Amino acid sequence: MRFLFFTGGSTVGGMETAFLSLMKGLVARGHQVTAIVSGWTDGEVPRLLDQAGIPQHEVPLGRFYVSNPVFTWHTLRRMPAARRQLRDIAADVRPDWVISPDVQTLLLSASILRTRRALFLQSLPERLMQHRWAVGLLDRRLDRVLCCSQFIAECARSTPVDPAKLAIVPNGVPMPATPSVAQRTPPRLAIVGRIVAQKQHLVLLEACALLKRRGVDCRLDIVGTKGGDFSDAVERRIAALGLAGQVHWKGFVADRDRLYGDVDILAAPAVDEPFGLTVAEAGAYGLPVVAARSGAFPELIEDGRTGVLFAPGDAADLARSLERLVVDTDLRRRLGAAARARVASTFTIDAMTECFLKACATSR
């Protein structure tokens, strides 16, 4: 089959990473895949597509913003040229399916790309999906709503979208040839992802402060790009809690082997996480994860067997959960080995690709 994916261009987040993995999986199975990049090509996505050998087109389709009329004006101004580009791409690729990550992209392209269409939700349903008039437009132009987790599927069921069109396609991650085997003293914790309040960095810092007061020795790496008010708040809290000597801000790390090779325990305190790619990635490397009992994390982690779940937002419970793993090397090894086996059986790129193709084949 021939698939046309809309993907981002300026940043590499969970959606871009998941879409890239799926596109690679489809190509490996002999399907034809083409990507449409949003036009912000100063980022990593075009380079990663080139590395994967996936053809791409830059189409400045844009978006409409209620709070930013300037961006909306640019979208309207560029729309005629974008529509002409899409027509040319459609004539050349002749896709069987168009895959969009958001409602606006799907609706803006629907009148041009006249084929089967899927909305692949990698985040909470947009506000637009709560409005019946918008969902009415969407339903007539939509064959499938793919959800990266059961959690996201339940959120989608609370919208007016036709539930018969929903299908769950869990994300997949690459499986490294060998797991991470280093056991450092003191153990090294890490939190990986965007530096935003939803990721709950401040809760993790409070837990680290509690561990320090108890005499539990460990180090914390913050993996993510600094910038913005929340990053400033994190830095101030590190100083206020006296953690400057044991917290290291590493910035963005693209090399997953290097990233997870430097970690003993992954901390994932985020709330309402749509999937949790870093949790699956850590498991693939044989690392135990301590995660909030929130969002899709309970779908990835079997509490007490492949990792540990704690009460969301509860720094004391997080500290207790981390302490169990920090002081018990054998427990870390057992949980990490079980986590790797679970990812290998359920959350691989091949499993994601197979699930995606089945969902496409069974669409109405």
TIDRENLUM-222901 format. One line per field, with one value per residue: residue number from 1; residue in one letter; chain; x, y, z of N, C-alpha, C in turn. Coordinates in steps of 0.05 Angstrom, whole numbers, plus 5000, padded with zeros to 4 digits. Example, Ala and Ser with C-alpha at 12.3 -4.5 7.8 and 13.67 -1.06 7.14 Angstrom:
i c(1 2)
aa c(a s)
ch c(A A)
n_east c(5264 5257)
n_north c(4886 4955)
n_up c(5156 5142)
ca_east c(5246 5273)
ca_north c(4910 4979)
ca_up c(5156 5143)
c_east c(5264 5258)
c_north c(4934 5001)
c_up c(5156 5157)
***
This chain:
i c(1 2 3 4 5 6 7 8 9 10 11 12 13 14 15 16 17 18 19 20 21 22 23 24 25 26 27 28 29 30 31 32 33 34 35 36 37 38 39 40 41 42 43 44 45 46 47 48 49 50 51 52 53 54 55 56 57 58 59 60 61 62 63 64 65 66 67 68 69 70 71 72 73 74 75 76 77 78 79 80 81 82 83 84 85 86 87 88 89 90 91 92 93 94 95 96 97 98 99 100 101 102 103 104 105 106 107 108 109 110 111 112 113 114 115 116 117 118 119 120 121 122 123 124 125 126 127 128 129 130 131 132 133 134 135 136 137 138 139 140 141 142 143 144 145 146 147 148 149 150 151 152 153 154 155 156 157 158 159 160 161 162 163 164 165 166 167 168 169 170 171 172 173 174 175 176 177 178 179 180 181 182 183 184 185 186 187 188 189 190 191 192 193 194 195 196 197 198 199 200 201 202 203 204 205 206 207 208 209 210 211 212 213 214 215 216 217 218 219 220 221 222 223 224 225 226 227 228 229 230 231 232 233 234 235 236 237 238 239 240 241 242 243 244 245 246 247 248 249 250 251 252 253 254 255 256 257 258 259 260 261 262 263 264 265 266 267 268 269 270 271 272 273 274 275 276 277 278 279 280 281 282 283 284 285 286 287 288 289 290 291 292 293 294 295 296 297 298 299 300 301 302 303 304 305 306 307 308 309 310 311 312 313 314 315 316 317 318 319 320 321 322 323 324 325 326 327 328 329 330 331 332 333 334 335 336 337 338 339 340 341 342 343 344 345 346 347 348 349 350 351 352 353 354 355 356 357 358 359 360 361 362 363 364)
aa c(m r f l f f t g g s t v g g m e t a f l s l m k g l v a r g h q v t a i v s g w t d g e v p r l l d q a g i p q h e v p l g r f y v s n p v f t w h t l r r m p a a r r q l r d i a a d v r p d w v i s p d v q t l l l s a s i l r t r r a l f l q s l p e r l m q h r w a v g l l d r r l d r v l c c s q f i a e c a r s t p v d p a k l a i v p n g v p m p a t p s v a q r t p p r l a i v g r i v a q k q h l v l l e a c a l l k r r g v d c r l d i v g t k g g d f s d a v e r r i a a l g l a g q v h w k g f v a d r d r l y g d v d i l a a p a v d e p f g l t v a e a g a y g l p v v a a r s g a f p e l i e d g r t g v l f a p g d a a d l a r s l e r l v v d t d l r r r l g a a a r a r v a s t f t i d a m t e c f l k a c a t s r)
ch c(A A A A A A A A A A A A A A A A A A A A A A A A A A A A A A A A A A A A A A A A A A A A A A A A A A A A A A A A A A A A A A A A A A A A A A A A A A A A A A A A A A A A A A A A A A A A A A A A A A A A A A A A A A A A A A A A A A A A A A A A A A A A A A A A A A A A A A A A A A A A A A A A A A A A A A A A A A A A A A A A A A A A A A A A A A A A A A A A A A A A A A A A A A A A A A A A A A A A A A A A A A A A A A A A A A A A A A A A A A A A A A A A A A A A A A A A A A A A A A A A A A A A A A A A A A A A A A A A A A A A A A A A A A A A A A A A A A A A A A A A A A A A A A A A A A A A A A A A A A A A A A A A A A A A A A A A A A A A A A A A A A A A A A A A A A A A A A A A A A A A A A A A A A A A A A A A A A A A A A A A A A A A)
n_east c(5017 5005 5026 5015 5043 5032 5078 5118 5168 5203 5216 5234 5192 5149 5108 5132 5175 5148 5118 5160 5184 5142 5136 5186 5178 5137 5161 5200 5168 5155 5119 5099 5121 5111 5129 5101 5127 5121 5141 5172 5233 5280 5294 5304 5274 5270 5323 5325 5287 5312 5356 5330 5314 5265 5220 5205 5165 5164 5112 5082 5033 5010 4972 4910 4902 4869 4888 4929 4929 4965 4996 4954 4938 4984 4978 4930 4947 4985 4957 4934 4980 4998 4956 4960 5010 4997 4960 4993 5028 4993 4976 5023 5039 4993 4963 4940 4925 4921 4955 4945 4967 4935 4872 4864 4902 4883 4831 4843 4869 4834 4798 4830 4864 4837 4823 4828 4829 4864 4865 4916 4924 4970 4970 4930 4861 4847 4819 4784 4760 4720 4676 4613 4600 4649 4667 4628 4641 4691 4680 4657 4699 4735 4764 4788 4805 4862 4893 4946 4947 4908 4890 4888 4850 4805 4799 4786 4737 4705 4692 4652 4665 4656 4653 4660 4700 4747 4812 4864 4932 4988 5049 5115 5184 5254 5292 5350 5411 5437 5424 5428 5480 5509 5522 5523 5556 5546 5478 5450 5398 5349 5310 5273 5256 5211 5218 5172 5113 5077 5108 5128 5177 5189 5165 5197 5246 5233 5227 5279 5305 5283 5305 5358 5359 5349 5395 5403 5441 5446 5446 5420 5402 5379 5348 5337 5319 5338 5300 5253 5201 5188 5234 5268 5243 5253 5309 5315 5290 5324 5369 5346 5333 5381 5408 5445 5495 5484 5449 5448 5443 5433 5416 5391 5395 5411 5430 5409 5434 5477 5449 5414 5452 5478 5447 5415 5365 5303 5263 5195 5153 5110 5043 4982 5004 5006 5028 5085 5140 5194 5192 5182 5228 5269 5256 5268 5322 5332 5324 5299 5238 5209 5147 5091 5026 4989 4956 4980 5019 5008 4994 5041 5075 5081 5064 5112 5133 5155 5170 5159 5102 5077 5038 5009 5040 5057 5108 5132 5115 5139 5193 5198 5190 5233 5275 5272 5293 5343 5373 5375 5407 5399 5343 5336 5361 5327 5276 5289 5304 5255 5225 5250 5237 5182 5175 5198 5161 5114 5118 5147 5174 5159 5113 5080 5074 5048 4999 4980 4972 4932 4891 4882 4866 4817 4783 4721)
n_north c(4976 5047 5101 5165 5209 5262 5300 5332 5386 5420 5403 5345 5307 5264 5249 5256 5221 5171 5168 5167 5118 5083 5093 5074 5020 5006 5013 4973 4930 4931 4970 5032 5095 5163 5228 5288 5348 5401 5451 5481 5474 5477 5442 5375 5335 5332 5315 5265 5237 5236 5204 5156 5144 5160 5190 5260 5320 5390 5427 5485 5483 5502 5527 5544 5593 5613 5648 5674 5715 5732 5687 5657 5689 5683 5629 5629 5661 5630 5587 5578 5564 5520 5484 5475 5449 5402 5378 5364 5329 5289 5270 5248 5210 5181 5162 5107 5113 5170 5196 5233 5275 5311 5346 5393 5391 5346 5362 5407 5385 5349 5358 5356 5311 5258 5204 5145 5163 5173 5193 5199 5195 5220 5248 5281 5287 5341 5407 5420 5373 5367 5394 5388 5406 5409 5356 5332 5350 5325 5269 5256 5257 5220 5157 5125 5131 5128 5108 5117 5091 5056 5092 5141 5126 5121 5174 5195 5170 5201 5243 5270 5236 5182 5121 5072 5079 5079 5054 5019 5030 5014 5049 5034 5016 5016 4956 4950 4913 4893 4896 4951 4947 4969 4985 5033 5066 5121 5101 5124 5165 5185 5234 5241 5281 5334 5398 5415 5432 5389 5344 5340 5352 5381 5353 5307 5329 5344 5293 5274 5308 5290 5238 5251 5274 5229 5203 5172 5157 5182 5202 5251 5258 5307 5304 5340 5399 5462 5522 5574 5593 5551 5519 5555 5556 5504 5504 5542 5514 5470 5496 5517 5472 5452 5417 5422 5396 5344 5340 5339 5375 5353 5368 5361 5295 5259 5209 5147 5101 5122 5155 5121 5085 5112 5110 5084 5080 5099 5155 5172 5216 5241 5266 5243 5222 5209 5163 5147 5142 5144 5111 5061 5058 5057 5009 4974 4977 4948 4973 4990 5025 5078 5103 5148 5130 5140 5166 5132 5101 5057 5018 5005 4989 4936 4936 4926 4883 4895 4945 5002 5033 5096 5141 5193 5257 5254 5266 5241 5187 5176 5182 5138 5096 5102 5095 5040 5017 5042 5023 4969 4929 4879 4878 4919 4896 4851 4874 4906 4867 4840 4882 4891 4843 4849 4894 4874 4836 4864 4920 4933 4961 4929 4904 4948 4965 4920 4922 4971 4963 4923 4953 4990 4954 4936 4978 5014)
n_up c(5000 4993 5032 5059 5101 5147 5181 5232 5232 5259 5311 5349 5377 5416 5380 5329 5333 5340 5292 5255 5268 5255 5200 5182 5195 5160 5110 5114 5107 5055 5038 5007 5028 5040 5064 5089 5106 5153 5138 5172 5169 5196 5235 5262 5238 5179 5167 5193 5165 5115 5128 5137 5087 5068 5024 5021 5026 5029 5054 5068 5103 5150 5208 5242 5291 5348 5386 5361 5314 5274 5259 5239 5196 5163 5150 5120 5078 5053 5037 4983 4952 4981 4974 4919 4918 4947 4913 4870 4895 4911 4861 4843 4883 4894 4942 4984 5036 5079 5133 5190 5244 5272 5278 5248 5205 5179 5163 5131 5089 5068 5026 4982 4982 4965 4990 5033 5102 5163 5230 5274 5339 5382 5427 5477 5459 5415 5431 5391 5378 5414 5398 5368 5316 5290 5295 5265 5213 5212 5217 5169 5136 5151 5164 5202 5272 5303 5362 5408 5456 5506 5543 5515 5478 5511 5526 5475 5467 5499 5468 5413 5370 5325 5358 5334 5298 5324 5340 5373 5370 5395 5408 5382 5397 5380 5389 5425 5413 5457 5528 5575 5622 5662 5730 5771 5826 5865 5847 5784 5769 5720 5685 5627 5573 5549 5579 5616 5656 5659 5659 5710 5737 5783 5825 5824 5839 5892 5914 5908 5944 5992 5993 5999 6050 6079 6074 6030 5976 5911 5842 5796 5729 5685 5626 5571 5534 5557 5570 5573 5621 5656 5657 5683 5732 5749 5754 5795 5837 5844 5865 5912 5941 5953 5918 5879 5874 5861 5818 5749 5691 5629 5578 5510 5486 5431 5417 5432 5454 5482 5517 5549 5566 5606 5650 5709 5733 5709 5719 5716 5726 5702 5690 5661 5614 5545 5520 5530 5509 5527 5572 5549 5516 5556 5581 5538 5539 5583 5632 5697 5713 5748 5754 5749 5770 5724 5665 5608 5630 5667 5629 5605 5645 5690 5754 5804 5776 5725 5734 5777 5803 5826 5869 5833 5831 5884 5923 5967 5962 5914 5928 5964 5929 5893 5928 5941 5895 5889 5932 5924 5885 5859 5854 5817 5772 5763 5753 5709 5671 5664 5644 5595 5569 5566 5533 5486 5472 5463 5451 5404 5342 5300 5320 5327 5273 5251 5279 5263 5207 5209 5231 5190 5150 5169 5168 5161)
ca_east c(5000 5019 5018 5024 5043 5038 5094 5129 5193 5222 5224 5231 5178 5138 5093 5151 5190 5130 5112 5184 5187 5121 5143 5208 5167 5121 5180 5213 5149 5151 5100 5110 5115 5120 5124 5097 5139 5105 5152 5192 5253 5306 5296 5317 5257 5278 5348 5319 5273 5332 5372 5314 5308 5236 5216 5191 5158 5158 5087 5075 5004 5003 4949 4894 4905 4850 4902 4951 4919 4987 5001 4930 4940 5004 4966 4911 4962 5000 4939 4932 5004 4999 4936 4972 5030 4984 4949 5015 5038 4972 4977 5047 5041 4968 4963 4917 4918 4934 4956 4949 4969 4917 4847 4866 4916 4866 4809 4853 4878 4815 4785 4850 4873 4812 4829 4822 4844 4865 4875 4931 4926 4993 4967 4902 4845 4846 4794 4767 4745 4698 4654 4598 4601 4676 4668 4611 4658 4712 4670 4651 4725 4753 4759 4799 4818 4881 4901 4971 4943 4881 4884 4880 4824 4783 4795 4773 4709 4690 4686 4630 4675 4644 4670 4666 4724 4770 4829 4888 4957 5010 5075 5137 5211 5275 5304 5379 5421 5444 5413 5446 5488 5525 5510 5540 5554 5518 5461 5443 5370 5345 5283 5278 5233 5208 5219 5146 5102 5064 5128 5130 5204 5190 5159 5220 5266 5225 5233 5308 5312 5276 5325 5383 5356 5350 5422 5403 5458 5440 5450 5398 5407 5355 5353 5318 5330 5330 5287 5227 5196 5189 5263 5279 5232 5268 5336 5312 5283 5348 5385 5332 5333 5409 5413 5463 5517 5476 5432 5463 5425 5449 5406 5380 5414 5398 5441 5395 5453 5492 5430 5406 5476 5487 5424 5409 5336 5288 5240 5175 5132 5090 5015 4966 5022 4991 5039 5109 5161 5218 5188 5186 5256 5285 5252 5282 5350 5334 5325 5274 5225 5191 5129 5066 5003 4973 4958 4984 5040 5001 4992 5068 5089 5067 5075 5126 5145 5172 5176 5144 5083 5072 5015 5016 5043 5063 5137 5139 5112 5160 5218 5198 5193 5260 5293 5272 5311 5370 5388 5373 5417 5386 5316 5339 5366 5303 5255 5299 5303 5227 5216 5260 5222 5155 5177 5204 5137 5090 5121 5168 5165 5145 5086 5065 5068 5027 4974 4971 4962 4907 4871 4875 4852 4790 4767 4695)
ca_north c(5000 5073 5117 5192 5218 5289 5300 5358 5392 5436 5390 5316 5299 5237 5243 5254 5196 5149 5167 5159 5089 5070 5095 5054 4993 5001 5010 4947 4909 4934 4990 5058 5116 5190 5246 5317 5363 5425 5476 5490 5454 5482 5422 5349 5315 5326 5300 5238 5225 5230 5181 5132 5140 5165 5215 5281 5345 5412 5440 5503 5483 5520 5521 5567 5598 5633 5668 5685 5722 5735 5660 5649 5704 5670 5604 5636 5672 5608 5564 5570 5550 5494 5467 5466 5429 5377 5365 5353 5306 5268 5259 5232 5188 5166 5146 5092 5124 5194 5195 5260 5275 5330 5351 5415 5382 5328 5377 5425 5370 5328 5363 5352 5284 5243 5175 5139 5181 5165 5212 5182 5212 5216 5266 5283 5298 5370 5420 5420 5348 5368 5408 5370 5415 5402 5327 5326 5353 5305 5242 5252 5256 5204 5128 5114 5146 5110 5118 5105 5076 5053 5117 5160 5116 5128 5203 5199 5162 5222 5264 5260 5220 5155 5102 5049 5085 5079 5030 5024 5022 5022 5056 5015 5027 4997 4939 4948 4885 4885 4915 4966 4929 4984 4989 5053 5073 5117 5098 5148 5168 5204 5241 5247 5292 5363 5411 5427 5425 5363 5323 5338 5353 5392 5331 5290 5343 5341 5266 5272 5322 5271 5217 5263 5277 5202 5191 5154 5170 5177 5225 5254 5272 5318 5303 5356 5425 5485 5544 5581 5598 5527 5512 5573 5547 5479 5512 5555 5494 5455 5511 5520 5446 5444 5393 5429 5377 5317 5342 5347 5380 5343 5378 5341 5274 5245 5182 5132 5083 5138 5165 5100 5073 5127 5110 5059 5079 5120 5166 5183 5225 5257 5259 5242 5218 5195 5137 5145 5130 5140 5087 5037 5057 5048 4980 4960 4976 4933 4991 4993 5051 5087 5120 5156 5114 5161 5165 5106 5087 5030 5000 4997 4979 4919 4945 4906 4862 4907 4972 5010 5056 5111 5159 5217 5282 5249 5264 5221 5160 5173 5177 5111 5078 5104 5084 5011 5009 5053 5007 4941 4924 4855 4885 4934 4877 4835 4891 4914 4844 4836 4905 4887 4822 4859 4911 4857 4821 4881 4948 4936 4974 4909 4900 4973 4964 4900 4932 4993 4951 4910 4974 5000 4934 4931 5003 5011)
ca_up c(5000 4992 5054 5060 5129 5155 5206 5239 5220 5275 5336 5349 5401 5416 5355 5307 5337 5335 5264 5240 5272 5239 5171 5177 5196 5136 5089 5117 5098 5026 5031 4998 5047 5034 5086 5084 5128 5157 5128 5190 5163 5210 5256 5257 5224 5151 5166 5201 5142 5095 5138 5135 5059 5064 5009 5036 5013 5047 5048 5091 5106 5172 5226 5251 5320 5359 5401 5346 5287 5255 5248 5223 5171 5146 5141 5099 5055 5040 5031 4955 4943 4994 4961 4893 4923 4955 4889 4855 4910 4909 4834 4840 4903 4893 4967 4993 5062 5089 5162 5202 5274 5284 5264 5228 5182 5165 5150 5111 5066 5061 5000 4961 4983 4965 4995 5061 5120 5191 5250 5292 5363 5398 5450 5485 5437 5414 5438 5368 5377 5433 5386 5350 5288 5280 5293 5242 5190 5213 5213 5140 5122 5168 5164 5227 5293 5315 5388 5415 5481 5516 5557 5494 5467 5530 5523 5450 5470 5512 5448 5395 5348 5323 5371 5316 5282 5342 5342 5389 5358 5413 5396 5384 5399 5371 5410 5423 5413 5485 5548 5592 5644 5682 5756 5782 5854 5871 5823 5770 5759 5698 5674 5599 5559 5548 5605 5619 5682 5658 5664 5739 5746 5810 5843 5826 5856 5920 5922 5911 5969 6013 5993 6009 6079 6091 6070 6006 5957 5883 5825 5777 5704 5672 5597 5558 5527 5573 5556 5582 5649 5673 5661 5704 5758 5757 5764 5822 5857 5849 5884 5938 5955 5958 5901 5856 5872 5853 5795 5726 5668 5606 5553 5492 5478 5409 5416 5453 5467 5502 5537 5568 5577 5629 5669 5724 5738 5696 5733 5697 5743 5687 5693 5636 5591 5525 5517 5547 5493 5543 5589 5532 5509 5579 5583 5517 5547 5608 5656 5712 5712 5769 5739 5761 5762 5710 5636 5596 5643 5676 5607 5598 5668 5709 5780 5819 5760 5704 5744 5801 5800 5851 5867 5818 5846 5913 5925 5987 5951 5893 5942 5975 5906 5883 5948 5938 5873 5893 5952 5918 5858 5848 5846 5792 5751 5758 5741 5683 5653 5658 5628 5568 5557 5559 5509 5463 5464 5460 5443 5384 5318 5283 5332 5320 5245 5247 5290 5245 5182 5215 5235 5164 5134 5179 5169 5147)
c_east c(5017 5008 5031 5021 5048 5054 5106 5156 5213 5231 5220 5219 5168 5124 5112 5167 5173 5124 5136 5188 5167 5128 5166 5197 5151 5140 5193 5195 5142 5130 5114 5101 5127 5112 5119 5107 5126 5116 5173 5215 5280 5311 5307 5300 5265 5304 5342 5304 5293 5348 5356 5306 5279 5233 5199 5186 5153 5133 5080 5045 4994 4979 4934 4896 4886 4866 4925 4942 4941 4994 4978 4931 4960 4993 4947 4926 4976 4982 4937 4956 5006 4980 4947 4993 5018 4972 4970 5026 5019 4972 5001 5047 5017 4964 4937 4907 4934 4932 4963 4950 4949 4893 4850 4879 4898 4844 4820 4861 4857 4803 4804 4859 4849 4818 4821 4840 4842 4877 4890 4938 4951 4993 4937 4886 4844 4819 4774 4750 4722 4673 4639 4600 4627 4677 4650 4626 4679 4703 4665 4677 4745 4745 4767 4809 4836 4891 4926 4969 4914 4872 4875 4854 4801 4778 4780 4743 4692 4683 4663 4640 4662 4661 4677 4691 4750 4785 4854 4912 4980 5035 5095 5164 5231 5285 5334 5388 5427 5432 5435 5454 5503 5509 5529 5536 5563 5502 5454 5414 5370 5316 5288 5253 5232 5207 5193 5133 5089 5083 5135 5159 5206 5184 5183 5242 5259 5232 5263 5318 5305 5296 5351 5382 5357 5377 5423 5418 5451 5445 5426 5407 5380 5362 5331 5329 5319 5316 5259 5224 5198 5217 5275 5269 5246 5295 5335 5306 5307 5366 5372 5333 5362 5418 5433 5485 5509 5457 5448 5443 5441 5440 5395 5401 5400 5406 5428 5414 5468 5473 5424 5429 5487 5467 5422 5379 5324 5265 5221 5151 5109 5062 5001 4984 5007 5001 5063 5131 5187 5216 5193 5216 5274 5281 5267 5312 5354 5336 5298 5264 5208 5173 5104 5044 4982 4976 4961 5006 5032 4997 5020 5082 5071 5080 5087 5139 5164 5180 5159 5127 5079 5049 5023 5018 5052 5094 5146 5137 5133 5187 5220 5203 5221 5280 5295 5292 5340 5386 5390 5382 5404 5358 5317 5343 5341 5282 5264 5297 5274 5216 5225 5244 5194 5156 5181 5179 5114 5095 5145 5156 5150 5116 5068 5056 5046 5000 4962 4959 4935 4884 4862 4859 4823 4773 4742 4695)
c_north c(5025 5091 5145 5203 5248 5288 5327 5363 5405 5422 5360 5308 5270 5230 5239 5227 5171 5146 5158 5128 5074 5070 5076 5026 4986 4997 4983 4924 4913 4955 5016 5080 5142 5208 5274 5332 5391 5451 5488 5471 5460 5462 5396 5331 5311 5309 5270 5223 5218 5206 5155 5126 5144 5191 5235 5305 5366 5427 5458 5505 5501 5510 5547 5569 5619 5655 5681 5692 5725 5708 5651 5663 5691 5644 5609 5646 5650 5586 5558 5555 5522 5474 5457 5445 5402 5363 5351 5327 5283 5254 5241 5207 5170 5148 5131 5103 5150 5193 5222 5258 5294 5336 5371 5406 5364 5343 5395 5410 5352 5333 5358 5323 5265 5213 5169 5154 5170 5188 5194 5200 5203 5234 5266 5295 5329 5381 5419 5395 5347 5381 5391 5379 5407 5371 5318 5328 5331 5277 5236 5249 5237 5174 5115 5135 5126 5123 5103 5089 5074 5079 5138 5152 5123 5158 5209 5191 5182 5245 5253 5243 5192 5134 5078 5054 5083 5052 5038 5013 5031 5029 5034 5029 5007 4981 4938 4919 4875 4905 4930 4950 4944 4987 5008 5056 5102 5113 5124 5146 5187 5209 5251 5258 5323 5374 5428 5417 5398 5340 5320 5336 5362 5370 5312 5303 5342 5313 5262 5286 5304 5249 5227 5266 5251 5190 5171 5168 5162 5203 5226 5270 5282 5320 5317 5384 5446 5506 5549 5584 5573 5517 5529 5564 5522 5486 5525 5534 5476 5469 5513 5495 5436 5419 5398 5409 5350 5317 5353 5351 5374 5355 5356 5321 5258 5215 5166 5113 5098 5147 5144 5084 5087 5127 5083 5057 5103 5129 5179 5192 5240 5247 5260 5239 5201 5166 5133 5130 5125 5116 5062 5035 5047 5018 4964 4957 4960 4949 4990 5021 5055 5108 5126 5137 5132 5157 5136 5090 5060 5009 4989 4982 4961 4924 4922 4884 4874 4935 4977 5034 5069 5130 5185 5242 5279 5245 5244 5193 5155 5167 5149 5091 5078 5091 5053 5002 5019 5035 4978 4936 4901 4862 4901 4916 4861 4850 4899 4891 4838 4858 4900 4865 4831 4877 4894 4842 4839 4908 4952 4951 4954 4905 4924 4972 4944 4909 4954 4982 4937 4931 4986 4980 4930 4956 5000 5025)
c_up c(5000 5014 5052 5088 5131 5181 5209 5226 5239 5300 5332 5376 5398 5390 5332 5309 5331 5306 5248 5244 5255 5210 5164 5177 5171 5112 5090 5107 5068 5019 5022 5017 5038 5057 5076 5109 5129 5145 5146 5189 5176 5232 5246 5240 5195 5149 5173 5179 5120 5103 5134 5106 5052 5048 5024 5019 5034 5038 5071 5095 5128 5189 5232 5281 5329 5372 5386 5317 5266 5242 5230 5196 5152 5134 5117 5074 5039 5030 5001 4945 4955 4981 4934 4897 4930 4932 4873 4869 4908 4882 4830 4858 4900 4919 4972 5020 5067 5120 5173 5232 5288 5266 5242 5203 5165 5149 5127 5086 5054 5033 4976 4959 4987 4966 5024 5079 5148 5207 5270 5317 5379 5423 5457 5462 5438 5422 5416 5367 5398 5421 5365 5321 5275 5276 5270 5216 5189 5206 5184 5124 5134 5167 5190 5246 5307 5341 5398 5441 5488 5530 5537 5481 5485 5529 5497 5451 5484 5493 5430 5372 5349 5336 5354 5300 5298 5340 5357 5375 5376 5398 5400 5385 5389 5395 5406 5425 5441 5504 5561 5616 5666 5708 5772 5812 5857 5845 5810 5760 5735 5693 5646 5586 5559 5576 5608 5645 5682 5664 5694 5749 5776 5831 5846 5842 5885 5931 5926 5937 5993 6015 6005 6039 6093 6088 6048 5984 5928 5868 5805 5752 5693 5642 5583 5554 5546 5556 5566 5612 5666 5677 5683 5731 5768 5768 5791 5843 5863 5869 5911 5955 5961 5942 5879 5852 5861 5829 5772 5703 5643 5579 5536 5484 5456 5409 5439 5468 5488 5525 5558 5580 5601 5651 5683 5729 5724 5714 5714 5714 5729 5692 5665 5612 5570 5520 5536 5532 5510 5561 5573 5523 5531 5583 5562 5524 5573 5633 5670 5712 5737 5757 5755 5752 5749 5680 5627 5610 5654 5654 5599 5620 5685 5736 5796 5803 5739 5712 5769 5795 5827 5847 5853 5836 5875 5915 5945 5977 5929 5907 5953 5952 5895 5903 5946 5917 5877 5911 5944 5889 5845 5839 5820 5769 5743 5743 5712 5663 5645 5640 5599 5554 5549 5535 5484 5454 5456 5446 5423 5360 5300 5294 5325 5291 5239 5256 5273 5220 5186 5218 5208 5147 5143 5181 5153 5120)
***
